[in-house]
Amino acid sequence: MEGAIKTVVMQYLTSARGKDSLGGKSFQKLVQSQLGNILSDTDSSSAVKDMMKGLDDNHDGKVSFQEYLTLVGYLANSMSEQKSAASGPEETPKH
Amino acid sequence: MEGAIKTVVMQYLTSARGKDSLGGKSFQKLVQSQLGNILSDTDSSSAVKDMMKGLDDNHDGKVSFQEYLTLVGYLANSMSEQKSAASGPEETPKH
């Protein structure tokens, strides 16, 4: 799992190119190339902008590493809910 | 990166074996087998217990998925700080 965490970190650092935070274009590129299969509308720049606004806790118009981790946590949560629901027999309809 | 997030999620779900949270033994096993290279003292059960207490926000003696994500976020943060420091020329001593 260490490799997985490293992948998440390196993805951000590579996109940020030495800067402290991701600007709109870099964020859109990252989301489009890396999360296109689990997020919808990543090709729509207005949808990605809205997502960015939702993450932008300190309202600086950029995505910090913390704000990026919020997105990763959100995705992990929804993945976990899907997987648990799929594997938990008590969650499936019985009739 | 989707695969990386999935790995983090599945690691927890596999360790939890259908339960809502991880007990002490399952948590120790997960930490030992998956995070032994980036965390110190994972072989010491008292060190892992202390870490567990630190994560256990709701004090139920178990590690929920949220609490587990806190650990992952913490590890991602420290990895990111190490990597940024290593790659940022302004951070390295110049003499």
N, CA and C atoms of all chains as a GROMACS GRO file, in nm:
protein
  570
    1MET      N    1   0.082  -0.121   0.000
    1MET     CA    2   0.000   0.000   0.000
    1MET      C    3   0.086   0.126   0.000
    2GLU      N    4   0.211   0.111   0.043
    2GLU     CA    5   0.299   0.229   0.044
    2GLU      C    6   0.310   0.289  -0.096
    3GLY      N    7   0.317   0.201  -0.194
    3GLY     CA    8   0.326   0.247  -0.333
    3GLY      C    9   0.203   0.327  -0.373
    4ALA      N   10   0.086   0.284  -0.325
    4ALA     CA   11  -0.039   0.352  -0.359
    4ALA      C   12  -0.040   0.495  -0.302
    5ILE      N   13   0.004   0.507  -0.177
    5ILE     CA   14   0.007   0.640  -0.114
    5ILE      C   15   0.108   0.728  -0.188
    6LYS      N   16   0.221   0.668  -0.223
    6LYS     CA   17   0.324   0.742  -0.296
    6LYS      C   18   0.270   0.791  -0.431
    7THR      N   19   0.193   0.705  -0.498
    7THR     CA   20   0.135   0.744  -0.627
    7THR      C   21   0.047   0.868  -0.612
    8VAL      N   22  -0.036   0.867  -0.508
    8VAL     CA   23  -0.126   0.980  -0.483
    8VAL      C   24  -0.046   1.108  -0.458
    9VAL      N   25   0.060   1.096  -0.380
    9VAL     CA   26   0.144   1.212  -0.348
    9VAL      C   27   0.218   1.263  -0.472
   10MET      N   28   0.281   1.169  -0.544
   10MET     CA   29   0.363   1.208  -0.659
   10MET      C   30   0.278   1.270  -0.770
   11GLN      N   31   0.156   1.220  -0.783
   11GLN     CA   32   0.067   1.274  -0.884
   11GLN      C   33   0.044   1.423  -0.862
   12TYR      N   34   0.024   1.459  -0.736
   12TYR     CA   35   0.004   1.599  -0.704
   12TYR      C   36   0.131   1.680  -0.727
   13LEU      N   37   0.241   1.629  -0.674
   13LEU     CA   38   0.367   1.704  -0.684
   13LEU      C   39   0.409   1.723  -0.829
   14THR      N   40   0.389   1.620  -0.909
   14THR     CA   41   0.423   1.631  -1.051
   14THR      C   42   0.336   1.737  -1.118
   15SER      N   43   0.206   1.736  -1.086
   15SER     CA   44   0.116   1.834  -1.146
   15SER      C   45   0.148   1.975  -1.098
   16ALA      N   46   0.189   1.987  -0.972
   16ALA     CA   47   0.215   2.120  -0.915
   16ALA      C   48   0.350   2.177  -0.961
   17ARG      N   49   0.436   2.091  -1.012
   17ARG     CA   50   0.567   2.134  -1.063
   17ARG      C   51   0.642   2.228  -0.970
   18GLY      N   52   0.655   2.186  -0.847
   18GLY     CA   53   0.734   2.264  -0.753
   18GLY      C   54   0.659   2.377  -0.685
   19LYS      N   55   0.534   2.403  -0.731
   19LYS     CA   56   0.456   2.508  -0.664
   19LYS      C   57   0.382   2.451  -0.544
   20ASP      N   58   0.330   2.541  -0.461
   20ASP     CA   59   0.261   2.498  -0.340
   20ASP      C   60   0.120   2.448  -0.367
   21SER      N   61   0.062   2.494  -0.478
   21SER     CA   62  -0.077   2.455  -0.503
   21SER      C   63  -0.102   2.444  -0.653
   22LEU      N   64  -0.216   2.384  -0.686
   22LEU     CA   65  -0.252   2.361  -0.827
   22LEU      C   66  -0.345   2.470  -0.877
   23GLY      N   67  -0.310   2.531  -0.988
   23GLY     CA   68  -0.400   2.625  -1.052
   23GLY      C   69  -0.508   2.550  -1.129
   24GLY      N   70  -0.606   2.624  -1.179
   24GLY     CA   71  -0.720   2.564  -1.247
   24GLY      C   72  -0.683   2.469  -1.360
   25LYS      N   73  -0.590   2.511  -1.446
   25LYS     CA   74  -0.556   2.426  -1.561
   25LYS      C   75  -0.486   2.298  -1.519
   26SER      N   76  -0.392   2.310  -1.427
   26SER     CA   77  -0.320   2.191  -1.381
   26SER      C   78  -0.416   2.095  -1.312
   27PHE      N   79  -0.510   2.152  -1.236
   27PHE     CA   80  -0.606   2.067  -1.166
   27PHE      C   81  -0.695   1.994  -1.267
   28GLN      N   82  -0.741   2.068  -1.368
   28GLN     CA   83  -0.826   2.005  -1.469
   28GLN      C   84  -0.751   1.892  -1.540
   29LYS      N   85  -0.625   1.918  -1.573
   29LYS     CA   86  -0.544   1.816  -1.640
   29LYS      C   87  -0.531   1.691  -1.553
   30LEU      N   88  -0.501   1.714  -1.426
   30LEU     CA   89  -0.483   1.601  -1.333
   30LEU      C   90  -0.612   1.519  -1.324
   31VAL      N   91  -0.724   1.589  -1.304
   31VAL     CA   92  -0.852   1.522  -1.286
   31VAL      C   93  -0.890   1.444  -1.413
   32GLN      N   94  -0.866   1.510  -1.527
   32GLN     CA   95  -0.902   1.449  -1.656
   32GLN      C   96  -0.819   1.324  -1.682
   33SER      N   97  -0.688   1.334  -1.658
   33SER     CA   98  -0.600   1.223  -1.694
   33SER      C   99  -0.601   1.114  -1.590
   34GLN      N  100  -0.626   1.150  -1.463
   34GLN     CA  101  -0.610   1.052  -1.356
   34GLN      C  102  -0.741   1.002  -1.296
   35LEU      N  103  -0.847   1.079  -1.309
   35LEU     CA  104  -0.970   1.040  -1.241
   35LEU      C  105  -1.090   1.032  -1.334
   36GLY      N  106  -1.061   1.030  -1.465
   36GLY     CA  107  -1.168   1.028  -1.565
   36GLY      C  108  -1.260   0.908  -1.555
   37ASN      N  109  -1.209   0.798  -1.500
   37ASN     CA  110  -1.294   0.678  -1.493
   37ASN      C  111  -1.384   0.673  -1.372
   38ILE      N  112  -1.350   0.748  -1.267
   38ILE     CA  113  -1.434   0.740  -1.148
   38ILE      C  114  -1.510   0.870  -1.120
   39LEU      N  115  -1.474   0.975  -1.193
   39LEU     CA  116  -1.551   1.099  -1.180
   39LEU      C  117  -1.621   1.126  -1.313
   40SER      N  118  -1.741   1.180  -1.304
   40SER     CA  119  -1.809   1.213  -1.429
   40SER      C  120  -1.776   1.357  -1.468
   41ASP      N  121  -1.795   1.388  -1.594
   41ASP     CA  122  -1.781   1.526  -1.643
   41ASP      C  123  -1.641   1.586  -1.629
   42THR      N  124  -1.537   1.502  -1.625
   42THR     CA  125  -1.404   1.560  -1.611
   42THR      C  126  -1.360   1.633  -1.737
   43ASP      N  127  -1.430   1.608  -1.848
   43ASP     CA  128  -1.398   1.680  -1.971
   43ASP      C  129  -1.461   1.818  -1.977
   44SER      N  130  -1.558   1.841  -1.889
   44SER     CA  131  -1.623   1.971  -1.887
   44SER      C  132  -1.549   2.065  -1.793
   45SER      N  133  -1.496   2.174  -1.849
   45SER     CA  134  -1.415   2.261  -1.764
   45SER      C  135  -1.502   2.331  -1.660
   46SER      N  136  -1.631   2.350  -1.690
   46SER     CA  137  -1.715   2.416  -1.589
   46SER      C  138  -1.745   2.320  -1.474
   47ALA      N  139  -1.761   2.191  -1.505
   47ALA     CA  140  -1.784   2.093  -1.399
   47ALA      C  141  -1.661   2.082  -1.308
   48VAL      N  142  -1.543   2.083  -1.371
   48VAL     CA  143  -1.420   2.073  -1.291
   48VAL      C  144  -1.400   2.200  -1.207
   49LYS      N  145  -1.439   2.314  -1.265
   49LYS     CA  146  -1.430   2.439  -1.189
   49LYS      C  147  -1.519   2.435  -1.066
   50ASP      N  148  -1.640   2.381  -1.084
   50ASP     CA  149  -1.732   2.370  -0.971
   50ASP      C  150  -1.674   2.280  -0.862
   51MET      N  151  -1.614   2.170  -0.906
   51MET     CA  152  -1.554   2.077  -0.810
   51MET      C  153  -1.441   2.148  -0.735
   52MET      N  154  -1.364   2.224  -0.810
   52MET     CA  155  -1.252   2.296  -0.751
   52MET      C  156  -1.302   2.394  -0.645
   53LYS      N  157  -1.410   2.463  -0.676
   53LYS     CA  158  -1.467   2.557  -0.580
   53LYS      C  159  -1.511   2.484  -0.453
   54GLY      N  160  -1.568   2.366  -0.472
   54GLY     CA  161  -1.612   2.287  -0.357
   54GLY      C  162  -1.496   2.245  -0.268
   55LEU      N  163  -1.379   2.223  -0.328
   55LEU     CA  164  -1.264   2.178  -0.251
   55LEU      C  165  -1.187   2.294  -0.188
   56ASP      N  166  -1.202   2.412  -0.249
   56ASP     CA  167  -1.116   2.525  -0.215
   56ASP      C  168  -1.153   2.589  -0.081
   57ASP      N  169  -1.111   2.523   0.026
   57ASP     CA  170  -1.146   2.564   0.162
   57ASP      C  171  -1.105   2.708   0.193
   58ASN      N  172  -0.986   2.746   0.150
   58ASN     CA  173  -0.937   2.878   0.187
   58ASN      C  174  -0.965   2.984   0.078
   59HIS      N  175  -1.046   2.944  -0.022
   59HIS     CA  176  -1.090   3.037  -0.126
   59HIS      C  177  -0.977   3.116  -0.192
   60ASP      N  178  -0.868   3.048  -0.222
   60ASP     CA  179  -0.761   3.119  -0.293
   60ASP      C  180  -0.762   3.086  -0.443
   61GLY      N  181  -0.866   3.014  -0.487
   61GLY     CA  182  -0.876   2.982  -0.629
   61GLY      C  183  -0.781   2.874  -0.675
   62LYS      N  184  -0.712   2.811  -0.580
   62LYS     CA  185  -0.620   2.703  -0.613
   62LYS      C  186  -0.649   2.580  -0.528
   63VAL      N  187  -0.587   2.470  -0.567
   63VAL     CA  188  -0.608   2.347  -0.490
   63VAL      C  189  -0.477   2.313  -0.418
   64SER      N  190  -0.479   2.326  -0.286
   64SER     CA  191  -0.362   2.291  -0.206
   64SER      C  192  -0.353   2.140  -0.191
   65PHE      N  193  -0.243   2.093  -0.136
   65PHE     CA  194  -0.229   1.948  -0.114
   65PHE      C  195  -0.337   1.896  -0.020
   66GLN      N  196  -0.367   1.974   0.084
   66GLN     CA  197  -0.474   1.934   0.177
   66GLN      C  198  -0.608   1.923   0.106
   67GLU      N  199  -0.636   2.021   0.020
   67GLU     CA  200  -0.764   2.022  -0.051
   67GLU      C  201  -0.770   1.904  -0.149
   68TYR      N  202  -0.657   1.872  -0.207
   68TYR     CA  203  -0.646   1.755  -0.296
   68TYR      C  204  -0.672   1.626  -0.218
   69LEU      N  205  -0.616   1.617  -0.096
   69LEU     CA  206  -0.640   1.498  -0.014
   69LEU      C  207  -0.787   1.485   0.024
   70THR      N  208  -0.855   1.598   0.037
   70THR     CA  209  -0.999   1.595   0.062
   70THR      C  210  -1.071   1.524  -0.053
   71LEU      N  211  -1.030   1.557  -0.175
   71LEU     CA  212  -1.089   1.492  -0.292
   71LEU      C  213  -1.059   1.342  -0.293
   72VAL      N  214  -0.934   1.307  -0.264
   72VAL     CA  215  -0.896   1.165  -0.260
   72VAL      C  216  -0.978   1.091  -0.152
   73GLY      N  217  -0.994   1.154  -0.036
   73GLY     CA  218  -1.072   1.094   0.072
   73GLY      C  219  -1.218   1.076   0.032
   74TYR      N  220  -1.270   1.174  -0.037
   74TYR     CA  221  -1.408   1.168  -0.084
   74TYR      C  222  -1.425   1.051  -0.182
   75LEU      N  223  -1.329   1.037  -0.272
   75LEU     CA  224  -1.336   0.928  -0.370
   75LEU      C  225  -1.320   0.792  -0.300
   76ALA      N  226  -1.229   0.786  -0.203
   76ALA     CA  227  -1.210   0.661  -0.127
   76ALA      C  228  -1.338   0.624  -0.054
   77ASN      N  229  -1.403   0.724   0.004
   77ASN     CA  230  -1.529   0.698   0.074
   77ASN      C  231  -1.636   0.644  -0.018
   78SER      N  232  -1.650   0.705  -0.134
   78SER     CA  233  -1.759   0.657  -0.220
   78SER      C  234  -1.725   0.519  -0.278
   79MET      N  235  -1.594   0.496  -0.304
   79MET     CA  236  -1.554   0.362  -0.349
   79MET      C  237  -1.584   0.259  -0.242
   80SER      N  238  -1.552   0.293  -0.118
   80SER     CA  239  -1.572   0.200  -0.007
   80SER      C  240  -1.720   0.169   0.011
   81GLU      N  241  -1.804   0.271  -0.003
   81GLU     CA  242  -1.948   0.248   0.011
   81GLU      C  243  -2.000   0.156  -0.099
   82GLN      N  244  -1.950   0.179  -0.221
   82GLN     CA  245  -1.992   0.092  -0.332
   82GLN      C  246  -1.949  -0.052  -0.308
   83LYS      N  247  -1.822  -0.069  -0.268
   83LYS     CA  248  -1.769  -0.204  -0.248
   83LYS      C  249  -1.841  -0.275  -0.133
   84SER      N  250  -1.863  -0.203  -0.021
   84SER     CA  251  -1.930  -0.267   0.092
   84SER      C  252  -2.070  -0.307   0.053
   85ALA      N  253  -2.139  -0.220  -0.017
   85ALA     CA  254  -2.277  -0.249  -0.058
   85ALA      C  255  -2.279  -0.370  -0.149
   86ALA      N  256  -2.178  -0.380  -0.237
   86ALA     CA  257  -2.176  -0.489  -0.333
   86ALA      C  258  -2.147  -0.622  -0.264
   87SER      N  259  -2.065  -0.617  -0.155
   87SER     CA  260  -2.026  -0.744  -0.093
   87SER      C  261  -2.114  -0.781   0.026
   88GLY      N  262  -2.185  -0.684   0.084
   88GLY     CA  263  -2.266  -0.711   0.202
   88GLY      C  264  -2.402  -0.768   0.161
   89PRO      N  265  -2.431  -0.893   0.196
   89PRO     CA  266  -2.555  -0.955   0.152
   89PRO      C  267  -2.678  -0.888   0.213
   90GLU      N  268  -2.660  -0.825   0.334
   90GLU     CA  269  -2.775  -0.762   0.398
   90GLU      C  270  -2.816  -0.634   0.326
   91GLU      N  271  -2.733  -0.589   0.234
   91GLU     CA  272  -2.764  -0.465   0.164
   91GLU      C  273  -2.840  -0.490   0.033
   92THR      N  274  -2.842  -0.615  -0.011
   92THR     CA  275  -2.906  -0.642  -0.139
   92THR      C  276  -3.054  -0.674  -0.119
   93PRO      N  277  -3.138  -0.629  -0.210
   93PRO     CA  278  -3.282  -0.658  -0.198
   93PRO      C  279  -3.306  -0.809  -0.206
   94LYS      N  280  -3.404  -0.855  -0.129
   94LYS     CA  281  -3.420  -1.000  -0.117
   94LYS      C  282  -3.537  -1.057  -0.195
   95HIS      N  283  -3.614  -0.972  -0.257
   95HIS     CA  284  -3.729  -1.029  -0.327
   95HIS      C  285  -3.711  -1.024  -0.478
   96MET      N  286  -0.413   0.679  -1.119
   96MET     CA  287  -0.427   0.701  -0.976
   96MET      C  288  -0.551   0.632  -0.917
   97GLU      N  289  -0.646   0.604  -1.006
   97GLU     CA  290  -0.766   0.535  -0.958
   97GLU      C  291  -0.730   0.403  -0.890
   98GLY      N  292  -0.633   0.334  -0.949
   98GLY     CA  293  -0.588   0.207  -0.892
   98GLY      C  294  -0.529   0.225  -0.754
   99ALA      N  295  -0.459   0.334  -0.734
   99ALA     CA  296  -0.397   0.361  -0.604
   99ALA      C  297  -0.504   0.383  -0.497
  100ILE      N  298  -0.606   0.461  -0.530
  100ILE     CA  299  -0.715   0.487  -0.434
  100ILE      C  300  -0.787   0.355  -0.404
  101LYS      N  301  -0.808   0.277  -0.509
  101LYS     CA  302  -0.875   0.147  -0.491
  101LYS      C  303  -0.793   0.056  -0.398
  102THR      N  304  -0.661   0.058  -0.415
  102THR     CA  305  -0.575  -0.024  -0.330
  102THR      C  306  -0.592   0.014  -0.183
  103VAL      N  307  -0.595   0.145  -0.156
  103VAL     CA  308  -0.612   0.192  -0.019
  103VAL      C  309  -0.746   0.145   0.039
  104VAL      N  310  -0.851   0.156  -0.043
  104VAL     CA  311  -0.985   0.115   0.002
  104VAL      C  312  -0.992  -0.035   0.025
  105MET      N  313  -0.943  -0.112  -0.073
  105MET     CA  314  -0.955  -0.258  -0.065
  105MET      C  315  -0.874  -0.315   0.050
  106GLN      N  316  -0.760  -0.251   0.077
  106GLN     CA  317  -0.676  -0.297   0.188
  106GLN      C  318  -0.754  -0.292   0.318
  107TYR      N  319  -0.828  -0.184   0.336
  107TYR     CA  320  -0.909  -0.172   0.458
  107TYR      C  321  -1.022  -0.274   0.459
  108LEU      N  322  -1.095  -0.282   0.348
  108LEU     CA  323  -1.211  -0.371   0.343
  108LEU      C  324  -1.169  -0.517   0.362
  109THR      N  325  -1.056  -0.555   0.303
  109THR     CA  326  -1.008  -0.692   0.318
  109THR      C  327  -0.972  -0.719   0.464
  110SER      N  328  -0.906  -0.622   0.527
  110SER     CA  329  -0.868  -0.641   0.667
  110SER      C  330  -0.990  -0.644   0.758
  111ALA      N  331  -1.092  -0.566   0.724
  111ALA     CA  332  -1.211  -0.558   0.809
  111ALA      C  333  -1.304  -0.678   0.790
  112ARG      N  334  -1.286  -0.751   0.683
  112ARG     CA  335  -1.366  -0.873   0.656
  112ARG      C  336  -1.515  -0.853   0.676
  113GLY      N  337  -1.566  -0.751   0.615
  113GLY     CA  338  -1.712  -0.731   0.619
  113GLY      C  339  -1.760  -0.654   0.741
  114LYS      N  340  -1.670  -0.632   0.838
  114LYS     CA  341  -1.713  -0.553   0.954
  114LYS      C  342  -1.700  -0.404   0.926
  115ASP      N  343  -1.759  -0.323   1.015
  115ASP     CA  344  -1.757  -0.178   0.997
  115ASP      C  345  -1.624  -0.114   1.036
  116SER      N  346  -1.552  -0.182   1.125
  116SER     CA  347  -1.427  -0.122   1.172
  116SER      C  348  -1.323  -0.229   1.201
  117LEU      N  349  -1.199  -0.184   1.220
  117LEU     CA  350  -1.088  -0.276   1.244
  117LEU      C  351  -1.060  -0.287   1.393
  118GLY      N  352  -1.054  -0.408   1.444
  118GLY     CA  353  -1.011  -0.429   1.582
  118GLY      C  354  -0.860  -0.419   1.591
  119GLY      N  355  -0.810  -0.424   1.714
  119GLY     CA  356  -0.667  -0.406   1.738
  119GLY      C  357  -0.579  -0.502   1.658
  120LYS      N  358  -0.613  -0.629   1.658
  120LYS     CA  359  -0.529  -0.726   1.590
  120LYS      C  360  -0.527  -0.707   1.439
  121SER      N  361  -0.643  -0.683   1.383
  121SER     CA  362  -0.650  -0.662   1.238
  121SER      C  363  -0.574  -0.536   1.198
  122PHE      N  364  -0.586  -0.434   1.284
  122PHE     CA  365  -0.516  -0.310   1.254
  122PHE      C  366  -0.365  -0.330   1.258
  123GLN      N  367  -0.321  -0.401   1.362
  123GLN     CA  368  -0.177  -0.428   1.373
  123GLN      C  369  -0.127  -0.505   1.251
  124LYS      N  370  -0.203  -0.606   1.211
  124LYS     CA  371  -0.164  -0.686   1.095
  124LYS      C  372  -0.153  -0.599   0.970
  125LEU      N  373  -0.253  -0.514   0.950
  125LEU     CA  374  -0.254  -0.426   0.832
  125LEU      C  375  -0.132  -0.334   0.833
  126VAL      N  376  -0.109  -0.271   0.948
  126VAL     CA  377   0.001  -0.175   0.959
  126VAL      C  378   0.136  -0.244   0.938
  127GLN      N  379   0.148  -0.362   0.999
  127GLN     CA  380   0.272  -0.437   0.989
  127GLN      C  381   0.301  -0.481   0.846
  128SER      N  382   0.199  -0.534   0.781
  128SER     CA  383   0.222  -0.591   0.648
  128SER      C  384   0.224  -0.484   0.539
  129GLN      N  385   0.152  -0.373   0.561
  129GLN     CA  386   0.136  -0.275   0.454
  129GLN      C  387   0.215  -0.148   0.473
  130LEU      N  388   0.249  -0.116   0.596
  130LEU     CA  389   0.312   0.014   0.619
  130LEU      C  390   0.444   0.003   0.694
  131GLY      N  391   0.497  -0.118   0.699
  131GLY     CA  392   0.621  -0.144   0.774
  131GLY      C  393   0.740  -0.064   0.723
  132ASN      N  394   0.737  -0.026   0.596
  132ASN     CA  395   0.853   0.047   0.542
  132ASN      C  396   0.847   0.197   0.565
  133ILE      N  397   0.728   0.250   0.590
  133ILE     CA  398   0.722   0.396   0.608
  133ILE      C  399   0.686   0.435   0.752
  134LEU      N  400   0.646   0.338   0.832
  134LEU     CA  401   0.620   0.367   0.973
  134LEU      C  402   0.723   0.290   1.055
  135SER      N  403   0.768   0.352   1.164
  135SER     CA  404   0.861   0.279   1.249
  135SER      C  405   0.783   0.203   1.356
  136ASP      N  406   0.845   0.105   1.415
  136ASP     CA  407   0.789   0.032   1.529
  136ASP      C  408   0.660  -0.044   1.500
  137THR      N  409   0.636  -0.080   1.374
  137THR     CA  410   0.511  -0.151   1.347
  137THR      C  411   0.512  -0.292   1.406
  138ASP      N  412   0.631  -0.341   1.443
  138ASP     CA  413   0.638  -0.473   1.505
  138ASP      C  414   0.607  -0.468   1.654
  139SER      N  415   0.610  -0.348   1.709
  139SER     CA  416   0.581  -0.335   1.852
  139SER      C  417   0.431  -0.315   1.871
  140SER      N  418   0.368  -0.408   1.943
  140SER     CA  419   0.223  -0.398   1.955
  140SER      C  420   0.185  -0.279   2.041
  141SER      N  421   0.273  -0.237   2.133
  141SER     CA  422   0.237  -0.122   2.216
  141SER      C  423   0.245   0.008   2.133
  142ALA      N  424   0.342   0.013   2.041
  142ALA     CA  425   0.351   0.132   1.954
  142ALA      C  426   0.229   0.141   1.862
  143VAL      N  427   0.186   0.026   1.810
  143VAL     CA  428   0.070   0.026   1.721
  143VAL      C  429  -0.056   0.062   1.800
  144LYS      N  430  -0.063   0.014   1.924
  144LYS     CA  431  -0.177   0.047   2.009
  144LYS      C  432  -0.184   0.198   2.033
  145ASP      N  433  -0.068   0.258   2.058
  145ASP     CA  434  -0.063   0.403   2.080
  145ASP      C  435  -0.110   0.478   1.955
  146MET      N  436  -0.066   0.430   1.840
  146MET     CA  437  -0.107   0.493   1.715
  146MET      C  438  -0.258   0.481   1.697
  147MET      N  439  -0.309   0.364   1.732
  147MET     CA  440  -0.452   0.338   1.720
  147MET      C  441  -0.532   0.434   1.809
  148LYS      N  442  -0.481   0.454   1.931
  148LYS     CA  443  -0.548   0.547   2.023
  148LYS      C  444  -0.550   0.687   1.964
  149GLY      N  445  -0.438   0.724   1.902
  149GLY     CA  446  -0.429   0.856   1.841
  149GLY      C  447  -0.530   0.875   1.728
  150LEU      N  448  -0.560   0.767   1.658
  150LEU     CA  449  -0.652   0.776   1.544
  150LEU      C  450  -0.798   0.766   1.587
  151ASP      N  451  -0.820   0.702   1.701
  151ASP     CA  452  -0.954   0.662   1.743
  151ASP      C  453  -1.038   0.780   1.791
  152ASP      N  454  -1.086   0.857   1.695
  152ASP     CA  455  -1.161   0.979   1.725
  152ASP      C  456  -1.282   0.956   1.816
  153ASN      N  457  -1.356   0.852   1.789
  153ASN     CA  458  -1.479   0.830   1.866
  153ASN      C  459  -1.459   0.738   1.987
  154HIS      N  460  -1.332   0.706   2.015
  154HIS     CA  461  -1.298   0.627   2.133
  154HIS      C  462  -1.377   0.498   2.148
  155ASP      N  463  -1.393   0.426   2.040
  155ASP     CA  464  -1.461   0.296   2.052
  155ASP      C  465  -1.361   0.180   2.051
  156GLY      N  466  -1.232   0.214   2.055
  156GLY     CA  467  -1.130   0.109   2.059
  156GLY      C  468  -1.108   0.040   1.926
  157LYS      N  469  -1.170   0.093   1.821
  157LYS     CA  470  -1.153   0.034   1.688
  157LYS      C  471  -1.114   0.142   1.588
  158VAL      N  472  -1.072   0.098   1.471
  158VAL     CA  473  -1.035   0.194   1.368
  158VAL      C  474  -1.139   0.191   1.255
  159SER      N  475  -1.217   0.296   1.245
  159SER     CA  476  -1.317   0.306   1.139
  159SER      C  477  -1.251   0.342   1.007
  160PHE      N  478  -1.325   0.336   0.900
  160PHE     CA  479  -1.268   0.372   0.770
  160PHE      C  480  -1.222   0.519   0.770
  161GLN      N  481  -1.301   0.606   0.832
  161GLN     CA  482  -1.261   0.746   0.842
  161GLN      C  483  -1.131   0.762   0.917
  162GLU      N  484  -1.120   0.690   1.027
  162GLU     CA  485  -0.999   0.700   1.109
  162GLU      C  486  -0.878   0.646   1.033
  163TYR      N  487  -0.903   0.543   0.955
  163TYR     CA  488  -0.798   0.486   0.869
  163TYR      C  489  -0.754   0.587   0.763
  164LEU      N  490  -0.850   0.658   0.706
  164LEU     CA  491  -0.816   0.760   0.606
  164LEU      C  492  -0.735   0.875   0.668
  165THR      N  493  -0.759   0.900   0.796
  165THR     CA  494  -0.678   1.000   0.866
  165THR      C  495  -0.532   0.957   0.866
  166LEU      N  496  -0.508   0.829   0.893
  166LEU     CA  497  -0.372   0.776   0.891
  166LEU      C  498  -0.310   0.788   0.752
  167VAL      N  499  -0.387   0.750   0.650
  167VAL     CA  500  -0.338   0.758   0.513
  167VAL      C  501  -0.305   0.904   0.478
  168GLY      N  502  -0.390   0.996   0.518
  168GLY     CA  503  -0.366   1.138   0.492
  168GLY      C  504  -0.240   1.187   0.562
  169TYR      N  505  -0.222   1.141   0.684
  169TYR     CA  506  -0.105   1.178   0.761
  169TYR      C  507   0.022   1.128   0.690
  170LEU      N  508   0.018   1.003   0.645
  170LEU     CA  509   0.133   0.947   0.574
  170LEU      C  510   0.158   1.020   0.443
  171ALA      N  511   0.051   1.053   0.372
  171ALA     CA  512   0.064   1.127   0.246
  171ALA      C  513   0.128   1.263   0.271
  172ASN      N  514   0.085   1.328   0.380
  172ASN     CA  515   0.142   1.458   0.414
  172ASN      C  516   0.290   1.450   0.443
  173SER      N  517   0.329   1.349   0.521
  173SER     CA  518   0.471   1.346   0.555
  173SER      C  519   0.554   1.306   0.434
  174MET      N  520   0.499   1.219   0.349
  174MET     CA  521   0.569   1.184   0.224
  174MET      C  522   0.585   1.308   0.136
  175SER      N  523   0.478   1.385   0.127
  175SER     CA  524   0.481   1.505   0.042
  175SER      C  525   0.585   1.605   0.093
  176GLU      N  526   0.592   1.620   0.225
  176GLU     CA  527   0.691   1.713   0.281
  176GLU      C  528   0.833   1.667   0.251
  177GLN      N  529   0.855   1.537   0.264
  177GLN     CA  530   0.988   1.482   0.234
  177GLN      C  531   1.024   1.506   0.088
  178LYS      N  532   0.929   1.472  -0.001
  178LYS     CA  533   0.956   1.484  -0.144
  178LYS      C  534   0.978   1.630  -0.185
  179SER      N  535   0.893   1.720  -0.133
  179SER     CA  536   0.910   1.860  -0.171
  179SER      C  537   1.045   1.911  -0.123
  180ALA      N  538   1.082   1.874  -0.002
  180ALA     CA  539   1.209   1.918   0.054
  180ALA      C  540   1.324   1.864  -0.030
  181ALA      N  541   1.309   1.739  -0.076
  181ALA     CA  542   1.417   1.677  -0.153
  181ALA      C  543   1.432   1.741  -0.290
  182SER      N  544   1.319   1.784  -0.349
  182SER     CA  545   1.326   1.836  -0.486
  182SER      C  546   1.339   1.988  -0.492
  183GLY      N  547   1.304   2.057  -0.385
  183GLY     CA  548   1.312   2.203  -0.388
  183GLY      C  549   1.453   2.250  -0.359
  184PRO      N  550   1.517   2.312  -0.455
  184PRO     CA  551   1.657   2.351  -0.438
  184PRO      C  552   1.676   2.452  -0.325
  185GLU      N  553   1.569   2.534  -0.299
  185GLU     CA  554   1.583   2.636  -0.196
  185GLU      C  555   1.584   2.575  -0.055
  186GLU      N  556   1.552   2.446  -0.048
  186GLU     CA  557   1.545   2.383   0.082
  186GLU      C  558   1.676   2.313   0.122
  187THR      N  559   1.763   2.294   0.021
  187THR     CA  560   1.886   2.220   0.050
  187THR      C  561   1.997   2.316   0.093
  188PRO      N  562   2.078   2.274   0.186
  188PRO     CA  563   2.189   2.359   0.229
  188PRO      C  564   2.287   2.382   0.115
  189LYS      N  565   2.344   2.500   0.108
  189LYS     CA  566   2.423   2.533  -0.010
  189LYS      C  567   2.573   2.532   0.011
  190HIS      N  568   2.615   2.504   0.132
  190HIS     CA  569   2.760   2.508   0.154
  190HIS      C  570   2.821   2.369   0.161
   0.00000   0.00000   0.00000
